[in-house]
Amino acid sequence: MPDDPYLSILIPYYHGSKVIELALKSALQQTESDIEIVLSIDDHINSDFIPDVSKDSRVKIFRHQKRLGMRQNYDFLVKQASGEWITILGQDDSMLPFACEQLKRCAKLYPTHDIVVAKRAYYFWPSVLSSTKSFAIIYQISGSKPTLADSNTFLKKVILGFYEYSEGPQLYTGCFVKKTLVERITKLNKGELFRYPIPDVSSAADLLLNSKSFVYLKLPLFLIGTSELSNGLKISNLIKSGANIDNLLNEAFSSPNSSGVRVGQNVFVDKTFYFYEAITDQDKKYCQYAKWVAASLVISNKRFKESPIKARVILSFFCLKPKSVWGVLVRSLVIRIIRQMISLVRVLVGVFSFTTAKLIVTPNLHELDVLKEMDKIHKKVQTLGIS
């Protein structure tokens, strides 16, 4: 392992024997050698198979005797990192071979910035594809240079529902963060990096609140994996079926030492609301966003519309009095109109970009072929002179 690694790739593991090998191999095939890979196994009961990577000097593996839970496992990983930059790689996600190489390129162009966000690309595991037992990759090559995005502007657009929080900064797959910024946020949070039970959502809120701008790269550096282990997929499926998701939320986001979590205030379960909570549930410090948040909820969530009592609970949570409801409803109407216009524009732009850009849609891949496909993508990127 390098004495002073440039990048720490942190991988939280929980019952992930079916997917972990691909994540590890993708991290190990980086074109840059000054990296470290830290794997934290939060799986003391289940003796799942872990690929034998211990002989590689870049890899550190930690096994825990007691269940930590997601937030504590993430926090443990961050504390082990010794790199100048860090990223957390989901156990069913992957990195492109040139990810660290492109990080260095962005850092050289913008040496004073602490966050690099890459455009998202996706791949789907056979277990979630009903039509095939093979992988599928969706990847769009872009030769555009990295640009700067204003953090406050992006935050407001997320709150208004024009972007998903995951399209911006977060300490998770798709984003690199300087360790010095992580340490500064931890200090501001009085020694706690993740204040909200869902760590990637918590980091998204804090990174936006504690940065002026971030570097955005249109060239994807990661593949966001969707597998049977993905919490987001499990939650979506349970919501569609009308089932109660409280047990899943507690299993995913709590630890044996906690008394349980109340993500979504036991009222909302959509991912957008998790981000709202992470922003506002901080000693009411950020209540300047409250009315716009509540307005966004009014038009985006069935449960809000169906229950006036729950509506009052949430409005109260966002520092609003019952008499403010009409003001929120007016705001919601304005947001609805703006959202529809922006949605239409984004669809048109998306159609245009997909028909003019170099789009790679690769179906019917087997697991061993995914790494080979990443190499093919790397060669195409090199041909364009991007790396």
N, C-alpha and C positions, 0 to 999 in steps of 0.2 A: 504493500500500500504506500502511495506517495506520502512523504513526511508532511507535506503541506498541500492537500488536495484542493483543486480549484472548485470542484463541484461535489457535494454530498447528495447521493440519490438514496432517499429513505423509503423503505417499503414496509408498511404495516401488514401483518399476516394474521388471518383468522379463518380457520377451516378452509384454506384455499389451495389444497393440494392439486386440484384439477386445473388451476390456472397459474400458479406461482412460477412454474418453470419458464414460461414464455416471458414474463415480466423480468425475471433475473437475466435470462439470456439476452434480452434486448438491451438491458443496462450494461451488460458486459461487452457488448459488441460496439461500444462507442469508439469513434475514431480518435478521440483524445484519451490519453492514458492517465492524466492527473485527476482521477476521480476516485471516490470511495462509495461503496454500496453497503448500506446498513439495513439488515433485515431483523425486525422485531416480531417474534412469534408469540402472539397472545392466544395461546391454544394449549393450555397445560393438561387438559383432559384428553383431547383427541390427538392421537399420535399419527397425524397425517404425514405423508411422505414429503420430505424436503430434498430437492436436488442436491447432489454433492458438489457444492461450489466452495467448500471450505479451503480447498487447496489454492484458490486464487487469492493472492495477497490483498486485492482491493476489496474483499468482502469481509464484513463483520456480522456475526449472527448472535442474537440474544434470544434465549428462551426464558419465559416467565413461569414461575410455579403457581402463581395466582392470577386469575383473570383480571386484567387491567381495565378493559373497556376501551372504546375507540378513542375518546379524548385523552385519557392517560397514556395510551399506547403511542399516539401521535406526539404527545409532549415528551415522552421518553426518547423517541427517535430524534427529535430536534435537539435534545440535550446531548446526544451522542455525536452529533454532526461536528466535524472539524473543518469543513470546506468553507471557502469564501462565499460561495453561493449554495443554496439548498433547494431541493424540490422533493415533494412527497409523491411517489409513484404508486397508484392503486394496484392491488395484487392481480387484478384482471385487466390492467392497462399495459401499454408498451411504449418504449422510446424509439424514435428513429435513430439510425447510427450517427447522424450528424448533429444531434441535439446539442451536445456540449460545444461542439464546433461553432454552431450558430449563436449560442449564448455568448461565446467570446467575441464574436463579430459584433453583436448588439452592444455588449459592454464597452467595446472599443469606440463605437460610434457615439455612445452616450455614457461617458465614464462617471457622471455624477448621479446617475439614476440607479435605483435599488430594486426595481421590479421589471421583469421581462415576461410578457404574455404572448403565447403563440396561438394562432388560429386553430380551432379545434378540427380534428379529423377523427374518424370513427372506425371501429371494427366490431363485428358481432360474432359471438361464440355460437357454435352449432346448437347448443342447448336452448337458445332463444329464437332460433330460426325454424319456423314450422315447415318450410318448403325444402330444406336441405340439411344435411348433417355435416356441412363444411362451413368454414369461415367466410366472411364477406368484409371487404375493406372499402371505405369511401374516403378518398384523399384528393385534395385539389392543390396542384402545384402553383405557386405564385413567385414571380421574380421581383416583386415590389420590395423596395428598401424598408427597413424598420422605421416606424414613425412614433411620435409621442401622442399620448391621449391624456386629456385632463381628468384627473381622478374625481373631482367634485362633479363635473358634468356627467361623467359616466354613472356616478352614484345616483344622481337625480333621475337619469334615464332608467336605471334599474328599478328605482322606487316607483316610477310612473308606469313600469311594465313594458318599456320599449326594448329592453335587453334582459337576458337572463344574467343573474349575478355571475354564473360560471363562465361567461364570455370574457370576464375581466380578471383582475388579480385575485388569486386565492393560493393558499399554501397546499397545492394538490396538483394532480396531473395537468400539465399544460402550462405551468407557470414556474418561473425561477425567482427566488427572492434572496437578497443579500442577507447573510446571517446578522450583520450589524443592525439592520432594520428589525429583524425578528427580536433581537436582544433589546432594542429600544422600545418596541411595543410591549414586551414582557415587563420591562421596568415601569412603563406607564400604567400597565395593568396590575401593578403591585405584586409582581412575581408570577403572574398567571398569563400564559400565552393565549390559551383558548378559554374565553369567558362563557361561551355559549356551548351547549352540549354537543352540537354537530361541528367538529373542528374545521372542516373546509369552509363552512358557512361563516363560522366565527372569524376565521382568518380573512375571508373576503371583506367582511365589514371593517375590520381593523386596518387592513392594508389600504383600503380606500380612504378611511378617515385620517390616516397618518402619512399620506403621500400627496404631493402636488400633482404628479403625473407619472405615467408608466410607459415603458417601451412596448409597442405592439408590433408583432411580426405576422404577416399574412401567410408565411410559409409554415405549415403545421410541423411541429417537432415531436409530437406524441400521437399515439392512437388511443382514443378513449374507448375502452372495452365495455361491452354490455354482455354480461353473463348471468347465469342463474344465481350468482352470489351478489349481484348488484342490489344494494338497498333501495335505490331509486326505482328499479324495476319491480321489486317485491312490493313496495308501497303502492305503486301505480296499479298493480294487479289486484291488490286487496281493496283499493278504493273502487275500482271498476266492479268488483264482485259484491261491494257493499259490506265487506267484513270489517271488524274492529281491528285497528292496527296498533293499539296500545302495547300489546305484547311484543310486536316486532320493534317498535320504537325503543322500548326498554332494553330489549336484547341487543340492539345495535348500538345504542348511544349511552347506556348506563354502565356502571361497574358494580361489583359485589358490595362495595363500601357505600354506595349511594342509596338514597331512598327512592330512586326512580326519577325519571325526567318528565318534564311537561312541555316538550317541544310542541308548538302549535297551540299552546294554552288549552290543550284538550278540546279545542274547538275547530281548529284548522289543520289540515294535513298536506296542503300543497306546498311545494318547495319555495315558492315566492314568499310565503308568509314566514318561513324559517329565517329568510334574510331580513325581513322587516323586524322580527324579534331581535336578531343579533345586533341590528343597528340601534333600536330604541330602548331595549331592556338593559340600560346601563345607567342606573340612577337618574332616569329621565333626562339624561344629559343632552340627548339629541331630539328633543320634542319639536324642534323647528320643522322636522319632516313629518310630524304626526298627522296633520290633516290630509296631506297628499297621500300618505300611506293608507289611511283609513278610506279615503276616496277610491283608491285603487282596489282595496279589498271589496268594497261595495259592489263593484262591477265585475270582479274576477272570481268570486267565490260563492258557490251555491249555498253553503252552510250559513254564510253571512246573510244572504237574502231570505233564507227560510225561517230564521229565528230572530225576532226583534230583541229577545232577551240576550242572546249571544252577541248580537250587534252592540248592545249597550255595554256588555262586558269588555268587548274589544275596544270600543270607543273610549271607555274609561281607562283601559290599559295604555292607550295612546294620548292620555292627558286631555281628553275631550269631554265636555259636559253634554248631557242629553240634548240641550238646546242647540248644540253645534251640529246635530244630525242633518238639518236642512242644508247647512253650508257644505257639509260633506257630500250630500247628494248632488248639489249643483256642481261641485268640483268633479264628481264622478261622471256627470254628463259631458263636461268639457273634455275630460280624459278619454272618455269613450270615443268621441269624435276624432280627437288627435290620434289615438291608437289605431283606429280604422284607416286613417290616411297613411300613417307611417307603415302599417302592416302591408298595405297595398304597394307602397313604394319598395319595401324590402322584398316582397315577392317578385316584383318586376326586375329589380336589380339582381336578385338571385337567379332568375331564369336567364337573364342576359349573361351573367358571369359563368353560369354552368354551360352555356352553349358556346362561349368564346374562349374559356380558359382550358388548361390541360387538366381534365378531370379523370381520375382513376377510380373506376368501380370494379373491384376484383372479387367475383363470387367463387364459390366452390373450392376454397383453399383448405388444405389440411394443416394441422398445427405446425408441422415442420416446414411447410411452405411459406408460412407467414414471415419468418425471418428472411427467407430468400426474396420475398416480395419487397420487404423493406430495403434490401440491397438494390433491387431494381429501381426503386424510387430514388435512392441515393444517387445512382448513376445518372438518372434523368435530371436530378437537381444539379449535379456536377456539369452535365452537358449545357445547362443554361448558364453556367458560370456563377451560380449562387453560392456554391461552397468550394 
